[in-house]
Each structure stands twice: as structure tokens, then as C-alpha cells.
Amino acid sequence: MTQYMDFEKPLAEIEGKAEELRALARTNEEMDVTEEASALDTKARAILEELYKSLSPWRKCQVARHPERPHCKDYIDALFTEYTPLAGDRNFADDHAVMGGLARIKDTPVMVIGHEKGHDTKSRIERNFGMARPEGYRKAIRLMDIAHRFGLPVVTLVDTPGAYPGKGAEERGQSEAIARATEKCLQIGVPLVSVVIGEGGSGGAVAFATANRVAMLEHSVYSVISPEGCASILWKDAEKMREAAEALRLTAQDLKKLGVIDRIIPEPLGGAHRDAETSIAAVGRAINDMLSELSSKDPDALIADRRTKFLNLGSQGLAA
């Protein structure tokens, strides 16, 4: 069953009634509910279109966090062939919040790296809800080094609330690991493209998204801090997350205007969770397009392109 967000309550009622009618018809073959169910479907679609016509930043946060939204593993399974996972940072442990390995996309060999949140209680605990520890970022550094050595483009899929803030992670050098991963993104002489598929939270996202080309799904979010965390700091009240979401300019549309990202990938009506197959296909096309844009650049040009892109962030606002 579809999990509805609080702002989708009117939609839940209509779609629930339509499903009840169809369930009755399945138990009574003589009952014809086609016309009534179709009318409810039409009404539900109209409500869905109205709800998603102009989502507020906070509602986009809710959509980006939807538990049924496709995650990194879904994209890897659907888009990449010959995926061979690589584990461990060769120092401490393997972090299951970060998955990555060698693969092909449209016959192009690549290194794919991403945050994985998990789909059910067991997998979410195993994946630490997509919050990487230092060993996760050091694993990513190791994989980027391999990609650089063998001339393989790197594809990163970003979906994390942020890096794990636990005591053990801090003791093992969380901030240093994030900084080193960000530095490694700037150093490798191969094409690096990144897609924010859900949440892009703080330095935990930047460590994977310091790329030549950065794309976001239409209802993804990307910010320096979560709206709840921002509200707790600025207003000492986490319930002011709606105001914080507005102030953070965390939507794909805002970030495209600011030059932080390069492209927005459209989502099906109602969000990626309503039609995962279409969403995944759209991300695949965007990745291939971005890799094609970079394929003719030599290593020095790729590094210069990446450094210039991030050094110039904010210059649009200063010029204005």
C-alpha cells in the first residue's frame, strides 16, 4: 500500500475509496464498479496535480524522504550491469551506509558509489539510515583512487541526511574523512558526475557531490543542514522546520538558479516513489548525457573544470 504524507490526506481518501470499490468487485463478480472507480481515479489525479503543482520546500523535504522512494541499490540494480561490489576502507571496517564498485552503464565501464538508506527496518539499521561513518568516506576515497588509476569515470548517487554524528565516528576522524573525500573528488583526473536522488545532507553529501556535473531529481533536496537542525539552532524550536526549509534554499529549482547544480531531472507526477521505473530511467539518461559531455576532456581539463566550477560558486550573487 502507498504510504501517504500528511499533505496528501485528501488524496488518500479518494484513492482509498477507489480501492475499496475494486476490492468489493473482486469478491462479487456481478458488481460493475468500472464507472465509479474511473470517476474517483480522475478526481484523484486532479488532486495529485494540484498538490504537486507548487510544492513548498518543506513538502519537497517530505517527498525526498519518502520511504518508498527508489534508493541507491535500486538504481544500481536497474541501470548498471556487471556490478562488482568493493568493500572496506583497508583500515578499520566496511561501512554498509556506502555501497560502491565496478560496473557498466550502457557498456561504459565506471566506478559507482552511493549512499544506501535501506527499505525495511532490518536493512535501515544495517545501512545506518544512509548516514556514513569515517570508514564509509575512506572506502569512497579508495574507490575513487582505483577509478583514477584505471581511467574509469565515477558516478555518485547521493541520498543521506548527513554524516553519522556518533561518538565513535567522531573519535575515528569523521570531519577529516569527509574533507579528504571532498579533496579526492577535486583531484581525480576522470569524469565525475553526481545525482542527488533523495536527500543531500551537509558535508556528508558534498563529499560525494564535488563533481564535474551535479544533477538533482525534481523533488530532491540539498542543503548545509536539515530544516529541523537549522530551526533548532536559529529559533531553538525544531517545529519551525517549515520556515527553515524556506530559508535554506534547498530545492532543486533554487539550487539550479544559484548555479549549485547543473540540471534538474523530472519526476513522475506524485514523486519518484509513485513510478520508480520511470524515475530510474530518467536518472540513467541524465548520467549518460553528463558522461557524454565530459568524454572528450583530458585529465587536466577535467580537474580544472571541477575546481573552477566550485571556486565560482556564489559569484552570480556577487555580480548581481
C-alpha positions in Angstrom: 0.0 0.0 0.0 1.1 3.6 -0.7 2.3 5.5 2.3 0.8 8.9 2.2 2.3 12.1 3.6 0.3 14.4 5.8 -0.4 16.9 3.0 -1.8 14.0 0.8 -4.7 13.2 3.1 -7.4 14.3 0.6 -5.7 12.1 -2.0 -5.6 9.2 0.4 -9.3 9.3 1.0 -10.2 9.3 -2.7 -7.7 6.6 -3.7 -8.8 4.6 -0.7 -12.5 4.7 -1.8 -11.5 3.6 -5.3 -9.5 0.7 -4.0 -12.5 -0.3 -1.7 -14.8 -0.4 -4.7 -12.4 -2.6 -6.7 -12.0 -4.9 -3.7 -15.8 -5.3 -3.4 -15.9 -6.1 -7.2 -13.3 -8.8 -6.8 -15.4 -10.5 -4.2 -18.6 -10.1 -6.2 -18.2 -10.8 -9.9 -21.7 -9.4 -10.7 -20.8 -6.0 -9.4 -19.6 -3.5 -12.0 -17.7 -0.6 -10.4 -15.8 0.5 -13.5 -17.5 3.8 -14.0 -17.5 4.8 -10.3 -13.8 3.8 -9.8 -12.8 5.6 -13.0 -14.5 8.8 -11.8 -12.6 8.5 -8.5 -9.4 7.9 -10.3 -10.0 11.1 -12.4 -10.7 13.1 -9.2 -7.6 11.6 -7.5 -5.4 12.6 -10.4 -6.8 16.2 -10.3 -6.0 16.4 -6.6 -2.5 15.0 -7.2 -1.8 17.5 -9.9 -3.0 20.4 -7.7 -0.9 19.2 -4.7 2.3 18.8 -6.7 1.8 21.9 -8.9 3.8 24.1 -6.5 5.2 22.1 -3.5 6.6 24.2 -0.7 10.3 23.5 0.3 9.2 21.6 3.4 6.8 19.4 1.4 9.7 18.7 -1.0 11.7 17.5 2.0 8.9 15.1 2.9 8.8 13.8 -0.7 12.6 13.4 -0.8 12.5 11.4 2.4 9.6 9.1 1.4 10.4 5.6 2.5 9.2 4.1 -0.9 11.4 6.4 -3.0 14.0 4.5 -5.0 17.3 4.2 -3.3 20.9 3.7 -4.4 20.6 -0.1 -4.7 17.5 0.2 -6.8 19.4 2.5 -9.3 22.4 0.2 -9.4 20.3 -2.9 -9.9 18.3 -1.3 -12.7 20.9 0.9 -14.5 24.3 -0.8 -14.1 25.4 -4.2 -15.4 28.3 -6.4 -14.2 28.2 -4.6 -10.9 31.0 -5.9 -8.7 30.8 -4.5 -5.1 34.1 -3.5 -3.4 34.1 -3.4 0.4 36.1 -1.9 3.2 38.4 1.1 3.7 41.5 -1.2 4.2 41.9 0.4 7.6 39.0 -0.1 10.0 35.9 -1.7 8.6 33.3 -1.8 5.8 30.5 0.8 6.2 27.2 -0.5 4.8 25.8 3.0 4.5 28.1 3.4 1.5 28.0 1.0 -1.4 30.1 1.0 -4.5 32.0 -1.0 -7.0 32.9 -1.6 -10.6 30.1 -1.7 -13.1 29.0 -0.7 -16.6 26.3 1.7 -17.8 25.4 1.4 -21.4 28.6 -0.7 -21.9 30.8 2.1 -20.4 32.9 0.8 -17.5 32.5 3.1 -14.5 33.0 3.2 -10.7 29.7 3.8 -9.0 29.5 5.0 -5.4 26.4 5.9 -3.3 24.6 6.2 0.0 22.1 3.4 0.7 19.4 4.0 3.3 17.7 0.6 3.2 14.0 -0.3 2.6 12.8 -2.0 5.8 13.7 -1.9 9.5 16.4 -4.5 9.2 18.1 -3.0 6.2 17.8 0.5 7.5 19.6 -0.4 10.7 22.3 -2.3 8.7 22.7 0.7 6.5 22.6 3.2 9.4 19.8 5.1 7.5 22.3 6.2 4.9 24.5 8.1 7.4 28.1 7.2 6.7 30.8 6.8 9.2 34.5 7.7 8.5 35.2 4.3 7.1 32.4 4.9 4.5 34.1 8.0 3.2 37.5 6.3 3.3 36.1 3.5 1.3 34.8 6.1 -1.3 38.3 7.6 -1.4 39.8 4.1 -2.1 37.3 3.5 -4.9 38.0 6.9 -6.5 41.7 6.2 -6.4 41.1 2.9 -8.2 38.9 4.7 -10.8 41.7 7.4 -11.3 44.3 4.7 -11.7 42.4 2.8 -14.4 40.8 5.8 -16.1 37.2 5.0 -15.1 34.5 7.6 -14.9 33.0 7.9 -11.4 29.2 8.1 -10.8 28.0 9.0 -7.3 24.4 8.7 -6.1 23.7 11.0 -3.1 21.0 10.2 -0.6 21.9 10.9 3.0 20.5 13.0 5.9 24.2 13.7 6.7 27.3 12.0 8.0 26.8 10.0 11.2 27.4 12.2 14.2 28.0 9.4 16.8 30.9 9.4 19.3 32.7 6.5 17.6 32.6 8.3 14.2 34.0 11.5 15.8 36.8 9.5 17.5 37.8 8.0 14.2 38.0 11.3 12.5 34.7 12.0 10.8 35.4 15.6 9.7 38.8 14.6 8.4 37.4 11.7 6.4 34.7 14.0 4.8 37.4 16.6 4.0 39.7 14.0 2.4 36.8 12.6 0.3 35.9 16.1 -0.9 39.6 16.7 -1.7 39.8 13.4 -3.6 36.8 14.5 -5.7 38.8 17.5 -6.8 41.9 15.6 -7.5 40.9 12.7 -9.7 41.6 13.0 -13.5 38.5 11.2 -14.7 34.9 12.4 -15.3 32.9 12.6 -12.1 29.1 13.0 -12.2 26.7 13.1 -9.3 23.0 12.8 -8.8 21.1 13.7 -5.7 18.4 11.1 -5.7 16.8 12.0 -2.3 18.4 13.9 0.5 21.7 15.7 0.1 22.6 16.5 3.7 25.6 18.7 4.6 29.2 17.6 4.2 28.1 14.0 4.1 26.6 14.8 0.6 29.3 17.3 -0.5 32.0 14.5 0.0 30.3 12.6 -3.0 28.9 15.6 -4.9 32.0 17.7 -5.6 31.6 16.7 -9.2 32.1 18.0 -12.8 28.3 17.8 -13.2 25.7 17.6 -10.5 22.1 16.8 -11.1 19.1 16.6 -8.8 15.8 14.8 -9.1 12.9 17.3 -9.2 11.8 16.7 -5.6 15.2 16.1 -4.0 16.7 18.5 -1.5 20.4 19.5 -1.0 21.4 21.7 2.0 24.1 22.5 4.5 21.8 21.2 7.4 18.4 19.7 7.8 15.5 22.1 8.3 14.9 20.6 11.7 18.6 21.1 12.7 18.5 24.7 11.3 15.3 25.5 13.2 16.8 24.1 16.4 19.9 26.4 16.1 18.2 29.6 14.9 14.9 29.5 16.7 15.6 26.9 19.4 12.5 25.2 18.1 12.6 22.2 15.7 8.9 22.8 14.9 9.9 25.8 12.8 11.3 23.5 10.2 8.9 24.9 7.5 10.4 28.4 7.9 13.9 26.9 7.9 13.2 24.9 4.7 12.2 28.2 3.0 15.3 30.0 4.2 17.8 27.2 3.3 17.0 27.4 -0.5 17.3 23.6 -0.6 15.1 22.7 -3.6 16.5 21.7 -7.0 14.8 24.7 -8.5 16.5 27.2 -6.2 19.9 25.5 -6.5 19.7 25.5 -10.3 19.2 29.2 -10.2 22.1 29.7 -7.8 24.4 27.6 -10.0 25.0 24.9 -7.4 23.7 22.2 -9.6 23.7 21.8 -13.4 20.4 20.1 -14.2 17.1 19.0 -12.8 15.7 15.5 -13.6 11.9 15.5 -13.9 10.0 13.1 -11.7 6.6 11.4 -12.4 3.5 13.1 -11.1 3.4 12.5 -7.3 7.1 11.9 -6.9 9.6 9.2 -7.7 8.0 6.7 -5.3 4.8 6.5 -7.4 6.7 5.4 -10.5 10.2 4.1 -9.6 10.8 2.6 -13.1 10.3 5.9 -14.9 12.3 7.8 -12.3 15.2 5.4 -12.6 15.2 5.6 -16.4 15.3 9.4 -16.3 18.3 9.3 -14.0 20.0 6.8 -16.3 19.5 9.1 -19.3 20.9 12.1 -17.3 24.0 10.1 -16.2 24.7 9.1 -19.8 24.2 12.7 -21.0 26.6 14.1 -18.4 29.3 11.4 -19.1 29.0 12.2 -22.8 29.5 15.9 -22.1 32.8 15.1 -20.4 34.1 12.3 -22.5 36.3 14.4 -24.7 38.1 16.2 -21.9 41.6 15.1 -20.8 42.5 14.6 -17.1 43.9 18.1 -16.6 40.9 19.7 -18.2 38.5 17.6 -16.0 40.3 18.7 -12.8 40.4 22.3 -13.9 36.7 22.2 -14.9 35.8 20.8 -11.4 37.9 23.3 -9.5 36.6 26.3 -11.5 33.0 25.1 -11.0 33.3 25.2 -7.2 35.6 28.2 -6.9 33.0 30.2 -8.9 30.0 29.2 -6.7 28.4 32.4 -5.4 29.9 34.6 -8.0 26.5 35.0 -9.7 25.1 36.5 -6.5 28.1 38.9 -6.0 27.8 40.1 -9.6 24.1 40.9 -9.1 
